[in-house]
Amino acid sequence: MSIIYNEENRTFTLNTDNTTYQMQVDKHKHLLHLYYGRKSEGCMDWMLSFADRGFSPNPYEAGNDRTYSLDFLPMEYAVQGSGDFRTPALILKDSDGTFGCRLKYKEYEIQKGKYSLRGLPAVYAGDSEAETLVIKLESERLGAEVSLLYGVLPGLDIITRSVRIENRGQGKITIEKLQSASLDFPAGMYDVHTFHGRHTMERVRERTSLPHNAVKIESRRGISSHQYNPFIIISDPETSETAGRCWAMELVYSGGFSAEAARDQFDQPRLMMGIAEDRFSYPLEPGDSLDAPEVIMTFSSDGFERMSHNLHKCIREHVCRGRFRDGARPILLNSWEASYFDFTGDSILGLAREAKDLGLDMIVMDDGWFGNRCDDRRALGDWVPNEKKLGCNLAELSEKINEMGIKFGIWMEPEMVSEDSDLYRSHPDWAMVIPGQKPTRGRYQLVLDLSRREVREYVFESVSNVLEMGNIEYLKWDFNSVIADAYSREEDDQGKLLYDYMIGLYEVLGRLNERYPDVLIEGCCGGGGRFDAGMMYYTPQIWCSDNTDAVDRLFIQHGTSFGYPASAVGAHVSACPNHQTGRVTPLATRAIVAMSGTFGYELDPARLSEEEKEEIREQVKIYRNISGLVRTGDYYRLSDPSRENCFAWEFASEDRSEAVVNAVVVQNHGNMATIYVKPRGLTPGVFYRDEKSGMIYAADALMDTGLPLPPAGRDAESYIYHLIRDESVNM
Ligand code: GLA
């Protein structure tokens, strides 16, 4: 039993293999948070400290006891208007416009298995793998019932949280702020880690000491965004990869979000995460209810490495779904950086031929194949193949490609419409535009209103039509804009729209997954603008960034690795000089970096020399040999790029029988000292053999001293070692 309710001291304890989480219903029926940390026993209410704190008010039921105040007690779910003046997770307003509510404990329920959410993606698990706790709180004045949902996956050290708000009263309630989880910590010094960025430079890690004012990241773009990722970590100041405590929250949602951390006046941190407050104001009529998106939480007392392993496993095995969750992904050649909009059916066939010659699996025809899409100013929404440009229809094209022994995939941007399109001309009101003002466009385009049923139907049908036009086995689902104008003709209240949009998107994606279980959908949003666990529920891989430069990708993929598994990271080898940075890097390095993801190429092979092609054929063989390890192995960050000139990382199989160690020396300098890369996660006391060189290494010495890298002959020199446990060695 991972969830225990103790009647005597009224505590709820959630246990995973290595962690414990505890709450208590106190004498005034408030739900207090007691503990989240390494596995522990007993009632932890000795953590609470009561004192007469000036200007921290006292609830009426505390009488003259000035030592009881919600302004400093650790609250399980912080709500505005309760006398707790720290950041609230929930703000409710009644029909008179009066803010605030008091939440008191009502009842609880423990269920087998993992709860699911209405219309939202969420972690899933079998009945024997998870348990659910529902704690109901209520506000008598508002008639609001607030159900806190907890999913406990003991084997993964994962606890998920969500909240359901139900209006059981007589009048309207408006939710002005809805966070999925808040977490209070005991007083102390902590660090906070966020992942910020921009288009073509996503998820750069930033670590700062947690101040008294809030550290808040928020996407107000209607997408999870390039600028901030819905992922946040709190740690001890000294926590490293392999030691120290850290707590992570990751949101299973692809729309605007916020995450906030601050230390209060008594040095107690509060962390929370949920939907962005921006343009969110959700009315609930009597009888209505709303689910908050889910937060995945994990705690590690062994540093960031264990935290990442927990999250990777959770996403790989309990968020991603379908045939491609565990299956090998195709190695693909994408036409975008090969030819942008400038291609024909014949040139696509040419790419397919090259793909075959290089040993790849699939050719993906990117943007430009439909309507009069000769550039990015037109035709989105008109999902009709341009047969003049292609010289044939999609059935013929895919057939010819398949005859070569290559699979065929296609690009679409289904949530968008160009003003210069037949779709816009016939349904201008399907685009989200605020009446009375000109819209703000991103990449010249407008966003379709997926909160509307008929628009969702159009999107579903048009994608289905395309998928049925030929043998199409892969779809790149792109989104190249932001939601600047949130207006829907059909919404009775525009404050609902951004949430309803996401529910609409998830419905369409869910239906497509169901109808086309054999089609692999790769998510994309100008690269990694919607790289989140919500999308991963429908698209097990996501194009990680529009930046294909190997050196920049080292930083992007390093930041990404804290919260997301390599199996979700779309990564390709592209041409040099790189189209985004102008940098020239060795082909081997571009491949090693891309091999730490779903792997593919995004260049025109016809422009390569025969030596380069031969090198690629070798790379493909290497990747086929290690792809299982990359997809399912444990990921280790072996260097700290903020302090070192070398990126090193490793994938090790769960049974420790093999590992792939990668390194890239970013800058070469004259007469450099030898760099040692220390692998982790090998079996002590045995030997490992490097597959290529045949070198034998004792695991202990290797992990202790490290692999000495041969001198780098150039910038961005790369190294790869495939270490295989060899029990026959006896030296
Ligand atoms: C986005 C994607 C690219 C490519 C283009 C096509 O930028 O991230 O990979 O598909 O759109 O327009």
Residues whose N, C-alpha, C, O or C-beta is under 5 A from the ligand:
A	BS01	GLA	W336 D366 D367 C524 C525 G526 G527 D546
